[in-house]
């Protein structure tokens, strides 16, 4: 029983670490001179330029759910 509880605790801590990393990391998709994440899209060329992510409704809902999941996991 103790081993099962220890396994559950390790699994939860792993999920929390992955949640924080996936919310904070700044480059989810990297393709040549292009990098994108939840918050901004960046291009590299002559000038490194970052723009806010598109205002799609699904992307805004994903951003809201990621922030809420971080808040509730801390609580």
N, C-alpha and C positions, 0 to 999 in steps of 0.2 A: 504494500500500500504506500509505503514511504517512497519507493522508487517511482510509482505512478505520479505521486504529487510532485516529486522533483522534476520529472519529465514535463509535466504541465507548466510548472514555473519556468523552466528553461524555454519552452515553446513560447510562452507569453512574453518573456523578455526579448527573445529573438524577433517576434512580431513587432514589438514596440520599437526596437532599434531600426528595423526595416522601414517602419512607418515614418520615423523621424528622418531617416536618410532620404527616402523617396520624396518627402515633402521639401526638404531643404536643398537637395542637390540641384545644381544649376544647369546640367546638361543631360537630358534624357535621350535625345536623338542627336547624334553627331554624324554629319555626312559631308565630307570635304570641307568647304568653307562655311557650313551652316550648322548651327546648334540651336536646339529648341527644348523648352521645358514647360512647366505649367504657367510660368509667370512672364516669360519673354522669349522672343525669337531673335537670335543674333546671327549676323553674317560677317564674314571676314573677307576682305578684298583689299582695296587700297586703304579703306578706312574701316575700323571695327565699329559696327553699328548694331545697337540693340533696340528693338521695338517691343512694346507691350504685346502680349499674346492677343490673338483675335478675340473679338467680343461675342463669340458663339455662345449660345445658351448652355450647351452641354459642357463647354469648357469652364464656364463660370460655376456651374453646379458641381463639377469635379473639384474646383478650387475650394468651394465652400465646404464640401464633404471632407476634404483632406484637412482643412483647418479645424472643423468640428471634431474629427476623429483624434487629432492631436490634443485638443482641449479636453475631450472626454477621457482619453487615455491617461492624461496627467491627473485628472480628478480621481 
